[in-house]
Amino acid sequence: MENVGPMLDPTRDPFGKYNGKEAGYVLRMLSGEDAGGGRSWTQALEEKFCEKVGAQYAIACNSGTSGLHAAMYAAGVGPGDEVIGPGLTVVMDSYAAVHLGGVPVFADVIAGTHAIDPKDIKRKITPRTKAIITVSLQGLPVDIDPIMEIARQHKLIVVDDSAQTLMGRYKGKVAGTQAHIGVYSFENKKHMTCGSEGGMIVSDDADLATRARKFAGIGYRHMTATAGRTHLAMSTVQDPDYLRFDTIGLNYRMNEVSAAVGLAQLERIEATVARRRKVAAMFLEAVAGCSWMVPQTVSADVVHSYYTFAVDYRGLDSRGVAWKDFYNRYLAKGGDGFYGACKNPYLEPAFRGKEYAGYRLEPGLCPVAEALQKRIMQFKTNYRDLDEARGKTRILAALIDEIGR
Ligand SMILES: Cc1ncc(COP(=O)(O)O)c(C=O)c1O
């Protein structure tokens, strides 16, 4: 073996993105070892995920986007079915509905939490509504109970996109597990990654989990909520009359190398999330007492997992400093670049001006979300070095003081 020594030394960089365990698991996988007890690395990742988040079933897939697609399929979304989602999120939530022939319908958000507003969900429900997709943005779990109640009354399925919210908590439970289906992403910048891409679908409903697994696994007939692999006798399968497929699916399966990386990441997820929370606490201190940088409202019901530290920037109205001017001044002082919120999905060129079953995607669908989108600032929380994070948040505090807190 060539030059893998330092890579396998977890003391080399205990807070590194990869600390040696990932490489160790990958090498074991590539040497032909299973993950213990005859389990594949994917099965081990799924089982560990169930244990960590407290879900009955978990289905590993190759991205959050593919997970959302499979979840929407499991929810029964088909041609002409409306799926209500927030006006402030990434486009992938709408892609999932549209790829199944569904109609993406947008509900406005609550300015304080940036999350979908249950009151507007109610207004948007029609006889063609099939599902609701909630999105827990930046690590802040959505207030899911009122939405589950609306869904119960109207017999709708709720998919909670928790891509940004791994290990956030809602009323004590891990966010994403209280909806009918939850979806997580392991893309490179998320709380944990499988090397660069990956996702997970969770559900406590065996039927929904089976449908999602089949869709994400090319539609094999033998698949169940818990297992992707066949345990059938070879003599049964090695038969020209054996029928394999009963669902028109796609191949969204996670590969074993990704699963080995993900398992190592998942095993220390609490420490990773705790570090992001520490960084967020520094940012909170930096903006304390500033009326024009308003962090997300965090109710007593939730624990924020701080994928980013997001504020509603009111500096233009309050102090005459535009978003981009603030950005440039922060950078000039030695701060890090930060992101703005993604454009409202229906205003992205992929959707803007399109019409689905008479529902036209155009400006004005969600006024609160459209105004908020222009103001949000998203500061990174994944600093490996807490001293560096402290330095950046001090620079932020100094700039706020300079402008006038
Ligand atoms: C809220 C949200 N949903 C869905 C996704 C899609 O996940 P992925 O990039 O793994 O496909 C992402 C991240 O990229 C996300 O932030």
The ligand as an SDF file (V2000), in Angstrom:
LIG
                    3D

 16 16  0  0  0  0  0  0  0  0999 V2000
  -32.8120   22.2990    1.5780 C   0  0  0  0  0  0  0  0  0  0  0  0
  -32.1380   21.3880    0.6010 C   0  0  0  0  0  0  0  0  0  0  0  0
  -32.8690   20.4490   -0.0200 N   0  0  0  0  0  0  0  0  0  0  0  0
  -32.3340   19.5900   -0.8850 C   0  0  0  0  0  0  0  0  0  0  0  0
  -30.9940   19.6370   -1.1800 C   0  0  0  0  0  0  0  0  0  0  0  0
  -30.4840   18.6960   -2.2010 C   0  0  0  0  0  0  0  0  0  0  0  0
  -29.5230   17.8430   -1.7040 O   0  0  0  0  0  0  0  0  0  0  0  0
  -28.3760   17.2560   -2.6490 P   0  0  0  0  0  0  0  0  0  0  0  0
  -27.4410   18.3750   -2.9830 O   0  0  0  0  0  0  0  0  0  0  0  0
  -27.7360   16.2080   -1.7940 O   0  0  0  0  0  0  0  0  0  0  0  0
  -29.0140   16.6840   -3.8450 O   0  0  0  0  0  0  0  0  0  0  0  0
  -30.1810   20.5870   -0.5470 C   0  0  0  0  0  0  0  0  0  0  0  0
  -28.7290   20.6900   -0.7320 C   0  0  0  0  0  0  0  0  0  0  0  0
  -28.0790   20.7840   -1.6520 O   0  0  0  0  0  0  0  0  0  0  0  0
  -30.7730   21.4940    0.3600 C   0  0  0  0  0  0  0  0  0  0  0  0
  -30.0500   22.4300    0.9690 O   0  0  0  0  0  0  0  0  0  0  0  0
  1  2  1  0
  2  3  1  0
  2 15  2  0
  3  4  2  0
  4  5  1  0
  5  6  1  0
  5 12  2  0
  6  7  1  0
  7  8  1  0
  8  9  2  0
  8 10  1  0
  8 11  1  0
 12 13  1  0
 12 15  1  0
 13 14  2  0
 15 16  1  0
M  END
$$$$
